[in-house]
């Protein structure tokens, strides 16, 4: 009832805003209110720089989706997660702010410690290249005042290098304008079913400091998103034990409640971006830029699979906040000579992510064998009671930073030969820190001595990483005829990787006072990433292309555990490590991609249809193998992926426009000797199908005012998520994540005076999609998993003003 009143309040506010907008200038509306004449209109096209030079999407011979900043605002898209729903062959895994993994064309990032998709803010590579615990996850920057978003599918190893195996995502910001003053503001007020009020406030200021020479652009965001998942703490001693065999959770809903934290996954975020543009001459442009973003979420957006309500039940009062903070600075210098241009892009970023995890239910469960009593047949100590085993928690702290420099040369003009080339350097450092503590160590068994533990530190780990990369690249396109073009590209890369790790604590199996130190693990590699492309234009409206390209990803190191001793010899006996030693590192993996596609315009460019088919051969694939409870990355044999994308947009007439997309992916792995088996050996977290359809309507109400409306729906097919891994030759436990569809609705008024008002409802059918299944470390049953889910029905009003 409480949320319904909030939604009703939002609806009344939204209706009032639109009513005032319509009434304010009703005079003369009847005369000017005919629907916009779109008989001569064509589908708008976005200018992109995916190949380091400007071209439209239709003239770029790769599989690419691009959305302009104006379209983002018209559709109410405020973050990349929303945009990904309508982009074919894109999938996401997310636990909260700064905890999102992007995957393209089935290139799952489940294995290894680095991403398979490159992520750029302008020319700043934000994806950590290897080794960091947060290396696979990217920030989720605000999309306000962006020029466009580009999603490049398929390996981009020639121009974008390491980590762009599955593709590359580029967020391109609007640049300062030295010709005049501009400003804009946006305020979004909404309410969420099962949550509370949300608000987002954005602003942009474009200030010319020296006419036509120097300008400053400032962008800021403050946003609060209410939570919709409660954190419920049971009364002391009343948290239920599981079933006798440990496969089923106890009836947590029946336990007396000590504290109920409503909406525990609420989030607060702040961001600011400042860009200075200086054009001392017509040939020279100097652009320094600064970006800062911080976010905090009080708990992950995941509910307990059992009982399945929007809540997380705990035996003790332990909050699980997540924080993510990033600061970037860059300097771009461009000089245009007559035959070519030179661009230097220098960037530095520093990032820190933290997360607290509650392990009390896991460790206190008598079936896990963590307590001294459960391992020695002693009487039940009242595991969840005030005199029981006590609270167990862990804090992860991941600082990282990177310096990068790219020097790029590109031809100018419209000659038969067009080329781009340059050199790249990056220096990346990160440290993964984990600090696990318990309030009552004597209740637990030291896994190194089999005696009661004597210290509150159950597991402490530190893993510093350092990676230096060098690359030289080039790509040339030659017009063989007026219709046929050939492109050849090559990137030479070299990297030097250093890694070390140390672990200690009674949960490490080493004895509380005996840390294990790996020593310095080094790995170096070099190689080439080629690209070949043929493009044929039948006419200005129809193009076909074929591409062969290679991508790669650096290897990494594993936190080192001994394989001898009373505990370890029993745990790892089935796994037959080579030479009886834990694998200290894993090697790079690479992919060859073969793609054909077409881009076509029809009916005087009122219809655009783009399609692509691809086949990918993923060699030496990095896999996540988890013997027992201990994380380990190894190299498997290979994976094979094939599929296709279809995108279309059409002007239907009468003010209507239709857009649709479809992505099909078939991805499976050749297990080799070490792999967790999913049904049919399919790669985890890969949806075989995703699609989107949207219908927009526009109508001029008067000479000043226009009405706009849009409805869109996105579908993601069933995936398999790793639920509890036993690793290696033993089958893992995977759970299916059902397919889901989400539908959004939006309508509003825009004015030539610069202001706009819209009402919206996202997820109008209030679907609770299962985005990811998170397993507990030592509880071998999906009954104890937590399910990451999306935001429920959220309705509100979006007010904008430009001047």
VOVO-926108 format. One line per 10 residues: their letters; for each residue x, y, z of C-alpha. Coordinates in steps of 0.25 Angstrom, whole numbers, always signed. Layout:
<recs>
A> X/Y/Z; ...
</recs>
This chain:
<recs>
XXXXXXXXXX> +0/+0/+0; +11/+9/+3; +18/+8/-10; +5/+9/-17; +3/+23/-11; +16/+27/-16; +13/+22/-30; +0/+29/-29; +7/+42/-25; +17/+41/-37
XXXXXXXXXX> +6/+38/-46; -2/+51/-41; +11/+59/-42; +14/+54/-56; -1/+57/-61; +0/+71/-55; +13/+74/-62; +8/+69/-76; -6/+76/-74; +1/+89/-71
XXXXXXXXXX> +10/+88/-83; -2/+86/-92; -10/+97/-86; +1/+107/-86; +0/+109/-101; -13/+104/-105; -16/+116/-114; -15/+113/-128; -12/+98/-126; -24/+93/-134
XXXXXXXXXX> -19/+100/-146; -4/+95/-145; -8/+81/-139; -7/+72/-151; +3/+61/-150; +17/+63/-155; +19/+61/-170; +29/+50/-170; +27/+46/-185; +40/+51/-189
XXXXXXXXXX> +48/+47/-176; +59/+37/-176; +64/+28/-164; +74/+37/-157; +88/+31/-156; +99/+33/-146; +113/+37/-149; +123/+28/-142; +139/+27/-141; +140/+12/-139
XXXXXXXXXX> +151/+11/-149; +158/+23/-144; +152/+32/-155; +138/+37/-157; +127/+30/-164; +113/+26/-163; +108/+13/-157; +103/+9/-171; +117/+12/-177; +125/+4/-167
XXXXXXXXXX> +128/-10/-171; +127/-16/-158; +116/-21/-149; +113/-8/-140; +101/-2/-132; +101/+12/-129; +92/+21/-122; +93/+36/-122; +92/+44/-109; +78/+50/-114
XXXXXXXXXX> +73/+36/-115; +78/+32/-102; +70/+44/-95; +58/+42/-104; +57/+27/-99; +60/+30/-85; +73/+22/-85; +81/+26/-73; +92/+15/-72; +98/+5/-81
XXXXXXXXXX> +91/-7/-74; +78/-1/-80; +84/+1/-93; +90/-13/-94; +75/-19/-93; +73/-14/-107; +86/-17/-113; +88/-31/-120; +98/-41/-115; +101/-33/-103
XXXXXXXXXX> +99/-39/-89; +102/-34/-75; +105/-39/-61; +104/-29/-50; +104/-30/-35; +103/-14/-33; +111/-2/-35; +124/-5/-42; +121/-19/-42; +116/-21/-57
XXXXXXXXXX> +123/-31/-67; +120/-28/-81; +120/-40/-91; +118/-40/-106; +115/-51/-116; +116/-62/-105; +130/-58/-101; +128/-61/-86; +137/-55/-76; +134/-66/-66
XXXXXXXXXX> +149/-70/-67; +161/-62/-65; +163/-49/-57; +161/-40/-69; +150/-35/-78; +147/-40/-92; +141/-27/-96; +148/-14/-97; +142/-2/-90; +145/+12/-94
XXXXXXXXXX> +142/+26/-89; +146/+34/-101; +160/+30/-104; +162/+25/-89; +163/+10/-88; +155/+7/-75; +156/-8/-75; +167/-14/-66; +175/-22/-75; +178/-34/-66
XXXXXXXXXX> +180/-39/-52; +171/-29/-43; +160/-35/-36; +151/-24/-42; +158/-26/-56; +146/-33/-62; +136/-22/-57; +134/-8/-62; +129/+5/-56; +115/+9/-60
XXXXXXXXXX> +117/+24/-63; +105/+33/-65; +101/+35/-80; +96/+49/-78; +102/+59/-89; +108/+48/-97; +110/+49/-112; +107/+34/-115; +110/+20/-110; +117/+11/-120
XXXXXXXXXX> +116/-5/-118; +126/-12/-128; +124/-26/-129; +135/-37/-132; +150/-36/-129; +155/-22/-129; +170/-26/-127; +176/-18/-137; +172/-4/-133; +168/-7/-119
XXXXXXXXXX> +177/-18/-114; +176/-27/-102; +163/-30/-96; +155/-27/-108; +153/-41/-112; +138/-41/-112; +137/-26/-116; +138/-12/-111; +128/-2/-105; +131/+13/-106
XXXXXXXXXX> +125/+24/-99; +127/+37/-107; +125/+50/-99; +121/+63/-105; +133/+73/-107; +133/+87/-102; +128/+97/-112; +136/+110/-113; +126/+117/-122; +115/+120/-111
XXXXXXXXXX> +109/+118/-97; +100/+105/-95; +94/+99/-83; +84/+88/-80; +78/+82/-67; +70/+69/-65; +62/+65/-53; +56/+51/-52; +47/+47/-40; +41/+33/-39
XXXXXXXXXX> +36/+22/-30; +39/+7/-30; +29/-4/-26; +34/-10/-13; +44/+2/-11; +43/+17/-10; +45/+30/-17; +57/+31/-26; +63/+44/-32; +74/+48/-42
XXXXXXXXXX> +79/+62/-45; +88/+65/-57; +94/+78/-62; +103/+83/-73; +110/+96/-75; +117/+99/-88; +125/+112/-86; +133/+119/-97; +145/+126/-90; +151/+131/-103
XXXXXXXXXX> +142/+132/-115; +145/+121/-125; +158/+117/-117; +155/+113/-103; +143/+106/-96; +140/+98/-84; +129/+88/-82; +124/+83/-69; +115/+72/-66; +110/+67/-53
XXXXXXXXXX> +101/+56/-47; +95/+53/-34; +86/+41/-33; +79/+33/-22; +72/+19/-25; +64/+13/-15; +65/-1/-11; +55/-12/-13; +61/-24/-6; +60/-24/+9
XXXXXXXXXX> +71/-30/+19; +64/-37/+30; +72/-41/+43; +66/-53/+51; +65/-52/+66; +77/-57/+73; +78/-72/+73; +65/-74/+65; +71/-75/+51; +67/-89/+46
XXXXXXXXXX> +77/-100/+43; +76/-107/+29; +71/-121/+26; +79/-133/+32; +86/-135/+18; +89/-120/+17; +82/-119/+3; +70/-110/+7; +70/-98/+15; +62/-96/+28
XXXXXXXXXX> +49/-88/+28; +55/-75/+30; +42/-68/+28; +36/-74/+41; +48/-69/+50; +45/-57/+59; +51/-44/+53; +61/-36/+61; +62/-25/+50; +56/-22/+36
XXXXXXXXXX> +64/-13/+28; +55/-8/+17; +61/-6/+3; +75/-10/+7; +81/-9/-7; +79/+6/-9; +89/+13/-16; +95/+27/-16; +104/+32/-27; +111/+45/-31
XXXXXXXXXX> +119/+49/-44; +126/+61/-50; +133/+62/-63; +141/+74/-68; +147/+76/-82; +155/+88/-87; +156/+90/-102; +167/+99/-107; +169/+102/-122; +181/+112/-123
XXXXXXXXXX> +181/+110/-138; +172/+104/-148; +181/+91/-149; +184/+89/-134; +174/+84/-123; +178/+82/-109; +167/+75/-100; +170/+72/-85; +159/+65/-78; +155/+60/-64
XXXXXXXXXX> +145/+50/-59; +141/+46/-45; +130/+37/-40; +127/+30/-27; +115/+21/-23; +111/+13/-11; +101/+2/-10; +96/-3/+4; +95/-17/-1; +95/-25/-14
XXXXXXXXXX> +82/-26/-22; +80/-41/-19; +70/-48/-12; +70/-62/-6; +66/-73/-15; +59/-80/-3; +49/-75/+0; +49/-66/-13; +43/-53/-7; +50/-40/-9
XXXXXXXXXX> +58/-41/+3; +72/-47/+9; +71/-54/+22; +83/-54/+32; +86/-60/+46; +94/-48/+50; +93/-33/+47; +104/-31/+36; +102/-21/+25; +108/-23/+12
XXXXXXXXXX> +111/-10/+5; +118/-8/-8; +126/+4/-12; +133/+8/-25; +141/+21/-28; +149/+25/-40; +156/+37/-44; +162/+39/-59; +170/+49/-65; +174/+50/-80
XXXXXXXXXX> +180/+59/-90; +178/+58/-105; +186/+67/-114; +182/+66/-129; +190/+73/-141; +185/+73/-155; +196/+73/-166; +192/+74/-180; +193/+59/-183; +191/+53/-170
XXXXXXXXXX> +187/+56/-155; +195/+53/-142; +188/+50/-129; +194/+47/-116; +184/+42/-105; +190/+41/-91; +181/+36/-80; +182/+32/-65; +171/+26/-56; +171/+21/-42
XXXXXXXXXX> +160/+13/-36; +156/+6/-23; +145/-4/-21; +141/-10/-7; +131/-20/-3; +127/-27/+10; +121/-41/+10; +114/-48/+21; +118/-63/+22; +111/-66/+35
XXXXXXXXXX> +100/-75/+30; +111/-82/+21; +121/-84/+32; +111/-87/+44; +104/-98/+36; +108/-111/+43; +108/-118/+29; +119/-110/+24; +129/-115/+34; +135/-102/+37
XXXXXXXXXX> +132/-103/+52; +140/-111/+62; +128/-118/+67; +123/-122/+54; +136/-128/+50; +138/-136/+63; +124/-141/+66; +122/-132/+78; +109/-127/+83; +102/-116/+75
XXXXXXXXXX> +107/-103/+80; +95/-95/+76; +101/-90/+63; +93/-78/+61; +91/-74/+76; +98/-64/+84; +107/-75/+90; +109/-81/+77; +119/-80/+66; +118/-65/+64
XXXXXXXXXX> +118/-55/+52; +127/-58/+40; +130/-47/+30; +140/-43/+19; +144/-30/+13; +149/-29/-1; +157/-16/-5; +162/-15/-19; +171/-2/-22; +176/-1/-37
XXXXXXXXXX> +182/+9/-46; +187/+10/-60; +195/+20/-69; +193/+19/-84; +199/+26/-96; +194/+25/-111; +201/+32/-122; +193/+31/-135; +195/+35/-149; +183/+36/-159
XXXXXXXXXX> +183/+39/-174; +174/+51/-178; +166/+53/-191; +158/+44/-200; +169/+37/-208; +169/+22/-212; +178/+19/-200; +173/+22/-186; +182/+18/-174; +183/+19/-159
XXXXXXXXXX> +195/+14/-150; +202/+17/-137; +208/+11/-124; +202/+8/-111; +207/+7/-96; +201/+4/-83; +205/+2/-69; +195/-5/-60; +196/-8/-45; +185/-14/-35
XXXXXXXXXX> +185/-21/-22; +174/-31/-18; +172/-31/-3; +163/-40/+5; +161/-39/+20; +152/-49/+27; +149/-49/+42; +140/-56/+52; +135/-52/+65; +137/-66/+72
XXXXXXXXXX> +149/-73/+66; +150/-84/+76; +137/-90/+71; +144/-93/+57; +154/-103/+53; +168/-98/+48; +169/-106/+35; +184/-106/+37; +185/-112/+51; +171/-118/+52
XXXXXXXXXX> +170/-112/+66; +161/-100/+70; +165/-87/+63; +172/-77/+72; +171/-64/+64; +159/-56/+58; +166/-56/+44; +160/-68/+37; +165/-64/+23; +175/-52/+19
XXXXXXXXXX> +180/-51/+5; +188/-41/-3; +191/-42/-18; +198/-30/-25; +199/-30/-40; +207/-22/-50; +205/-22/-65; +212/-14/-75; +208/-14/-90; +214/-9/-103
XXXXXXXXXX> +208/-10/-117; +210/-5/-131; +198/-5/-140; +194/-1/-154; +182/-2/-163; +180/+2/-178; +168/+2/-187; +170/+2/-202; +159/+5/-212; +162/-6/-223
XXXXXXXXXX> +150/+0/-231; +139/+10/-228; +131/-2/-222; +141/-11/-216; +150/-8/-204; +160/-16/-197; +165/-14/-183; +178/-20/-176; +182/-18/-162; +192/-23/-152
XXXXXXXXXX> +196/-21/-138; +208/-26/-131; +207/-27/-116; +216/-30/-105; +214/-31/-90; +221/-34/-77; +213/-39/-65; +217/-40/-51; +208/-46/-40; +210/-50/-25
XXXXXXXXXX> +201/-55/-14; +200/-58/+0; +190/-65/+9; +188/-68/+24; +178/-70/+34; +172/-83/+40; +163/-84/+28; +175/-85/+19; +178/-99/+23; +192/-94/+27
XXXXXXXXXX> +191/-92/+42; +187/-78/+46; +201/-73/+48; +207/-79/+35; +205/-70/+23; +208/-76/+9; +215/-67/+0; +216/-70/-15; +228/-62/-19; +228/-54/-31
XXXXXXXXXX> +221/-60/-43; +225/-55/-57; +220/-57/-70; +223/-50/-84; +217/-52/-97; +217/-45/-111; +210/-48/-124; +201/-42/-135; +187/-39/-137; +183/-38/-152
XXXXXXXXXX> +171/-33/-159; +166/-35/-173; +153/-28/-179; +146/-28/-192; +135/-18/-195; +127/-17/-207; +116/-6/-210; +106/-10/-220; +101/+5/-219; +100/+16/-209
XXXXXXXXXX> +89/+8/-201; +95/-6/-201; +108/-12/-196; +113/-26/-193; +126/-29/-185; +134/-40/-180; +144/-40/-169; +154/-49/-163; +160/-44/-150; +168/-49/-138
XXXXXXXXXX> +167/-44/-123; +175/-48/-110; +175/-47/-95; +187/-47/-86; +189/-58/-76; +190/-57/-61; +193/-63/-48; +186/-71/-37; +187/-69/-22; +196/-81/-18
XXXXXXXXXX> +192/-92/-9; +200/-104/-4; +196/-118/-8; +202/-125/+3; +199/-126/+18; +187/-133/+25; +176/-124/+20; +181/-121/+6; +185/-135/+2; +171/-140/+5
XXXXXXXXXX> +164/-128/-3; +173/-128/-15; +175/-143/-16; +165/-145/-28; +171/-134/-36; +185/-140/-40; +192/-127/-42; +204/-128/-51; +216/-131/-43; +208/-130/-30
XXXXXXXXXX> +208/-115/-31; +197/-104/-31; +196/-97/-45; +202/-84/-42; +198/-77/-55; +190/-78/-67; +193/-74/-82; +187/-64/-91; +175/-68/-100; +172/-64/-114
XXXXXXXXXX> +160/-64/-124; +159/-65/-139; +146/-59/-144; +140/-60/-158; +129/-51/-161; +120/-47/-173; +110/-36/-173; +101/-27/-181; +96/-12/-179; +84/-8/-187
XXXXXXXXXX> +75/+4/-189; +61/+3/-195; +50/+12/-200; +57/+25/-201; +65/+21/-188; +52/+20/-180; +56/+6/-176; +70/+1/-171; +73/-14/-170; +87/-19/-165
XXXXXXXXXX> +90/-33/-163; +103/-41/-160; +107/-56/-158; +119/-60/-150; +128/-72/-146; +138/-71/-135; +149/-81/-131; +153/-78/-117; +167/-85/-114; +173/-88/-101
XXXXXXXXXX> +161/-83/-94; +163/-78/-80; +154/-86/-71; +150/-84/-56; +152/-97/-49; +149/-98/-34; +153/-110/-27; +147/-110/-13; +145/-96/-9; +158/-90/-15
XXXXXXXXXX> +158/-82/-28; +167/-86/-39; +168/-81/-54; +173/-91/-64; +174/-92/-79; +164/-102/-86; +164/-107/-100; +155/-98/-108; +141/-92/-110; +133/-91/-123
XXXXXXXXXX> +123/-80/-124; +114/-76/-136; +102/-67/-138; +97/-55/-144; +91/-41/-142; +79/-34/-149; +76/-20/-147; +65/-11/-154; +59/+2/-154; +47/+7/-162
XXXXXXXXXX> +39/+20/-163; +25/+15/-164; +18/+28/-167; +8/+36/-159; +18/+39/-149; +22/+25/-146; +35/+19/-146; +39/+4/-143; +52/-2/-139; +56/-16/-136
XXXXXXXXXX> +68/-25/-133; +71/-40/-131; +84/-47/-127; +86/-62/-128; +97/-69/-121; +101/-83/-120; +114/-85/-111; +119/-98/-106; +133/-103/-100; +142/-114/-103
XXXXXXXXXX> +144/-118/-88; +157/-125/-89; +162/-131/-76; +158/-120/-66; +145/-113/-67; +131/-112/-61; +120/-118/-70; +108/-111/-73; +96/-117/-81; +102/-120/-95
XXXXXXXXXX> +115/-113/-91; +109/-99/-93; +117/-88/-88; +112/-82/-76; +104/-68/-75; +102/-68/-90; +88/-66/-95; +85/-73/-108; +75/-62/-112; +73/-47/-109
XXXXXXXXXX> +64/-37/-116; +57/-24/-115; +45/-17/-122; +42/-2/-120; +31/+7/-126; +32/+22/-126; +21/+32/-129; +23/+47/-132; +13/+58/-135; +15/+73/-136
XXXXXXXXXX> +4/+80/-127; +7/+94/-130; +19/+101/-137; +26/+100/-123; +21/+88/-117; +22/+73/-121; +17/+60/-115; +26/+48/-114; +23/+34/-109; +30/+21/-109
XXXXXXXXXX> +28/+6/-104; +39/-4/-105; +41/-18/-100; +54/-26/-99; +55/-41/-98; +67/-50/-92; +67/-65/-94; +70/-75/-83; +85/-76/-78; +92/-86/-69
XXXXXXXXXX> +99/-80/-57; +110/-86/-49; +103/-90/-35; +113/-98/-28; +126/-103/-34; +133/-116/-31; +143/-113/-42; +152/-121/-51; +147/-135/-55; +136/-134/-45
XXXXXXXXXX> +123/-128/-51; +120/-115/-46; +106/-111/-41; +99/-101/-51; +85/-95/-50; +77/-90/-61; +73/-75/-61; +60/-74/-68; +58/-65/-80; +51/-52/-77
XXXXXXXXXX> +45/-40/-84; +44/-25/-79; +35/-14/-85; +36/+1/-84; +27/+12/-87; +29/+27/-89; +21/+39/-94; +24/+54/-93; +25/+68/-99; +36/+75/-105
XXXXXXXXXX> +37/+90/-108; +46/+98/-118; +48/+107/-106; +57/+96/-100; +49/+90/-89; +42/+76/-89; +34/+68/-79; +31/+53/-80; +25/+42/-72; +30/+28/-72
XXXXXXXXXX> +28/+14/-66; +40/+4/-67; +37/-11/-66; +22/-8/-67; +19/-23/-64; +27/-23/-51; +36/-35/-56; +47/-40/-46; +57/-46/-56; +68/-55/-51
XXXXXXXXXX> +80/-49/-56; +91/-57/-48; +92/-68/-37; +102/-66/-26; +106/-78/-19; +111/-79/-5; +125/-84/-3; +123/-97/+4; +108/-99/+3; +106/-110/-8
XXXXXXXXXX> +92/-107/-12; +85/-96/-20; +75/-95/-9; +85/-86/-2; +88/-77/-14; +85/-63/-16; +78/-58/-29; +82/-44/-35; +70/-37/-40; +66/-25/-48
XXXXXXXXXX> +59/-12/-43; +44/-15/-41; +33/-6/-48; +38/+9/-47; +29/+20/-51; +32/+35/-51; +34/+48/-58; +46/+53/-66; +48/+69/-67; +58/+75/-76
XXX> +62/+89/-80; +73/+94/-91; +77/+108/-92
</recs>
